[in-house]
Amino acid sequence: MKRRHAAILPGLALLVAPGIARAQMVSPMLYEGPRIALQGHADRFSADADEPGATPRTTADPAALQYTPSKARRAANLAAFVQKTRAADPQGAADLQKLFAEGDFIEKIRAAVAPPGLHIDNVADAYALWWITAWQAYRGNNDTPDADTLAAVRAQAVRAVGATGELARATDAQKQELAEALWVQTALIDGAVEQAKGDRARLRQIGGAVGRGAQAMGLDLAAIDLTSEGFVPLGGSDDRR
């Protein structure tokens, strides 16, 4: 992977004000799994999945990965995000509410992720960027992936998310809730890592929180590596640097 010590996508970390990023560094929101579970998806992108006798991958229906956004649903999703945070982190919830009141946060993310070709209304795109951001944060950085790496992970995300039967049955409202939770988590994680650079102890706290969230989704961040061909099984234990 081409490592360019910069935020994972230019401008994404800047969407989160410094004070809010500090408040949310180890917030439960960083490790709360999305409503639509992706349990066992790691098996679907491994090389073993192509071996004889392996369980065939479910073909992704591109239409099932997209949804028509609703501004009313978006407002409700962001309000719910704040409410879920309030029980464990009242100050963080207040900061989030303030952040969301400054304008359409998802539209700001749309502008940040559009240059590399990601779409705000596509669940696989949301998952692909969250996946990379979470993996990077687990290792204490938020390096920018090159175009080939991002494209490879997006293709893996299409297969992984598309193979989830629950998603195929999901409504637009459920897809929007999942995608927007991933977009918001991605921005908060990226902002937290950006703010913590130079503080190894804090970076490990963030990595631990993000790792717990990934585990809740059936993904072991310690067991995979990121390459120009996407994620590959690492075959080892925790290798955080």
HUZI-V307563 format. One record per pair of residues at least 6 apart in sequence whose C-alpha atoms are under 8 Angstrom apart, sorted by the first residue. I is the first residue (numbers start at 1). GAP is how many residues later the second one is. If there is no record, write none. Layout:
# HUZI-V307563
i:I gap:GAP
i:I gap:GAP
This chain:
# HUZI-V307563
i:1 gap:144
i:1 gap:145
i:1 gap:148
i:1 gap:225
i:1 gap:226
i:1 gap:227
i:2 gap:142
i:2 gap:143
i:2 gap:144
i:2 gap:226
i:3 gap:140
i:3 gap:141
i:3 gap:142
i:4 gap:139
i:4 gap:140
i:4 gap:141
i:5 gap:137
i:5 gap:138
i:5 gap:139
i:6 gap:136
i:6 gap:137
i:6 gap:138
i:7 gap:6
i:7 gap:135
i:7 gap:136
i:7 gap:137
i:7 gap:183
i:7 gap:187
i:8 gap:125
i:8 gap:134
i:8 gap:135
i:8 gap:136
i:8 gap:137
i:8 gap:182
i:9 gap:103
i:9 gap:104
i:9 gap:135
i:10 gap:102
i:11 gap:101
i:12 gap:97
i:12 gap:100
i:12 gap:101
i:12 gap:175
i:12 gap:178
i:12 gap:179
i:13 gap:174
i:13 gap:175
i:13 gap:177
i:13 gap:178
i:13 gap:179
i:13 gap:181
i:14 gap:177
i:15 gap:93
i:15 gap:94
i:15 gap:172
i:15 gap:176
i:16 gap:83
i:16 gap:171
i:16 gap:172
i:16 gap:175
i:17 gap:82
i:18 gap:173
i:18 gap:177
i:20 gap:72
i:20 gap:75
i:20 gap:76
i:20 gap:79
i:21 gap:167
i:21 gap:170
i:21 gap:171
i:21 gap:174
i:22 gap:170
i:22 gap:173
i:22 gap:174
i:23 gap:68
i:23 gap:69
i:23 gap:72
i:24 gap:6
i:24 gap:68
i:24 gap:164
i:24 gap:168
i:25 gap:163
i:25 gap:164
i:25 gap:167
i:25 gap:168
i:25 gap:180
i:25 gap:181
i:26 gap:179
i:26 gap:180
i:26 gap:183
i:27 gap:58
i:27 gap:61
i:27 gap:62
i:27 gap:65
i:27 gap:182
i:28 gap:57
i:28 gap:60
i:28 gap:61
i:28 gap:181
i:29 gap:55
i:29 gap:56
i:29 gap:156
i:30 gap:155
i:30 gap:158
i:30 gap:159
i:30 gap:179
i:30 gap:180
i:30 gap:183
i:31 gap:178
i:31 gap:179
i:31 gap:180
i:31 gap:181
i:31 gap:182
i:31 gap:183
i:31 gap:185
i:32 gap:181
i:32 gap:184
i:33 gap:180
i:33 gap:181
i:33 gap:183
i:33 gap:184
i:34 gap:144
i:34 gap:147
i:34 gap:148
i:34 gap:183
i:35 gap:142
i:35 gap:143
i:36 gap:130
i:36 gap:131
i:36 gap:138
i:36 gap:142
i:37 gap:129
i:37 gap:180
i:38 gap:122
i:38 gap:123
i:38 gap:126
i:38 gap:179
i:38 gap:180
i:39 gap:178
i:39 gap:179
i:39 gap:180
i:40 gap:178
i:40 gap:179
i:41 gap:119
i:41 gap:120
i:41 gap:123
i:41 gap:177
i:41 gap:178
i:42 gap:118
i:42 gap:176
i:42 gap:177
i:43 gap:6
i:44 gap:13
i:44 gap:115
i:44 gap:116
i:45 gap:111
i:45 gap:114
i:45 gap:115
i:45 gap:186
i:45 gap:187
i:46 gap:186
i:46 gap:187
i:47 gap:185
i:48 gap:6
i:49 gap:6
i:49 gap:7
i:49 gap:8
i:50 gap:6
i:57 gap:102
i:57 gap:106
i:58 gap:101
i:58 gap:104
i:58 gap:105
i:59 gap:100
i:59 gap:103
i:59 gap:104
i:60 gap:98
i:60 gap:99
i:60 gap:101
i:60 gap:102
i:60 gap:103
i:61 gap:101
i:62 gap:96
i:62 gap:100
i:64 gap:98
i:64 gap:103
i:64 gap:104
i:65 gap:57
i:65 gap:58
i:65 gap:59
i:65 gap:93
i:65 gap:96
i:65 gap:97
i:65 gap:102
i:65 gap:110
i:66 gap:55
i:66 gap:56
i:66 gap:57
i:66 gap:109
i:67 gap:54
i:67 gap:55
i:67 gap:105
i:67 gap:108
i:67 gap:109
i:68 gap:53
i:68 gap:104
i:68 gap:108
i:69 gap:52
i:69 gap:103
i:69 gap:107
i:73 gap:100
i:73 gap:103
i:73 gap:104
i:74 gap:102
i:74 gap:103
i:74 gap:106
i:77 gap:100
i:77 gap:103
i:77 gap:104
i:78 gap:22
i:79 gap:18
i:81 gap:100
i:82 gap:11
i:82 gap:12
i:82 gap:14
i:82 gap:15
i:83 gap:10
i:85 gap:7
i:85 gap:8
i:86 gap:6
i:86 gap:7
i:86 gap:8
i:99 gap:6
i:106 gap:14
i:106 gap:74
i:106 gap:77
i:106 gap:78
i:109 gap:11
i:109 gap:74
i:109 gap:78
i:110 gap:9
i:110 gap:10
i:113 gap:6
i:113 gap:7
i:116 gap:31
i:118 gap:7
i:118 gap:8
i:119 gap:6
i:119 gap:7
i:120 gap:6
i:120 gap:59
i:121 gap:55
i:121 gap:58
i:122 gap:57
i:123 gap:38
i:123 gap:52
i:123 gap:53
i:123 gap:55
i:123 gap:56
i:124 gap:30
i:124 gap:33
i:124 gap:34
i:124 gap:37
i:124 gap:38
i:125 gap:29
i:125 gap:32
i:125 gap:33
i:126 gap:53
i:126 gap:54
i:126 gap:56
i:126 gap:57
i:127 gap:30
i:127 gap:34
i:127 gap:52
i:127 gap:55
i:128 gap:22
i:128 gap:25
i:128 gap:26
i:128 gap:28
i:128 gap:29
i:129 gap:21
i:129 gap:25
i:129 gap:57
i:130 gap:52
i:130 gap:53
i:130 gap:55
i:130 gap:56
i:132 gap:21
i:133 gap:9
i:133 gap:53
i:133 gap:56
i:133 gap:57
i:134 gap:52
i:134 gap:55
i:134 gap:73
i:134 gap:76
i:134 gap:77
i:134 gap:80
i:134 gap:87
i:135 gap:86
i:136 gap:6
i:136 gap:7
i:137 gap:52
i:137 gap:53
i:137 gap:56
i:137 gap:66
i:137 gap:69
i:137 gap:70
i:137 gap:73
i:138 gap:66
i:138 gap:68
i:138 gap:69
i:138 gap:70
i:138 gap:72
i:138 gap:73
i:138 gap:83
i:138 gap:102
i:139 gap:65
i:139 gap:68
i:139 gap:100
i:139 gap:101
i:139 gap:102
i:140 gap:53
i:140 gap:60
i:140 gap:63
i:140 gap:64
i:140 gap:66
i:140 gap:67
i:140 gap:100
i:140 gap:101
i:141 gap:52
i:141 gap:53
i:141 gap:56
i:142 gap:48
i:142 gap:51
i:142 gap:52
i:146 gap:82
i:148 gap:80
i:148 gap:81
i:149 gap:77
i:149 gap:78
i:149 gap:79
i:149 gap:80
i:149 gap:81
i:150 gap:80
i:152 gap:76
i:152 gap:77
i:152 gap:78
i:153 gap:76
i:153 gap:77
i:153 gap:78
i:156 gap:74
i:161 gap:6
i:162 gap:6
i:167 gap:8
i:189 gap:17
i:189 gap:21
i:192 gap:14
i:193 gap:10
i:193 gap:13
i:196 gap:6
i:196 gap:7
i:197 gap:6
i:211 gap:9
i:211 gap:10
i:214 gap:6
i:214 gap:7
i:215 gap:6
i:222 gap:12
i:222 gap:14
i:222 gap:15
i:222 gap:16
i:222 gap:17
i:222 gap:18
i:223 gap:10
i:223 gap:11
i:223 gap:12
i:223 gap:13
i:223 gap:14
i:223 gap:15
i:224 gap:7
i:224 gap:8
i:224 gap:9
i:224 gap:10
i:224 gap:11
i:225 gap:6
i:225 gap:7
i:225 gap:8
i:225 gap:9
i:226 gap:6
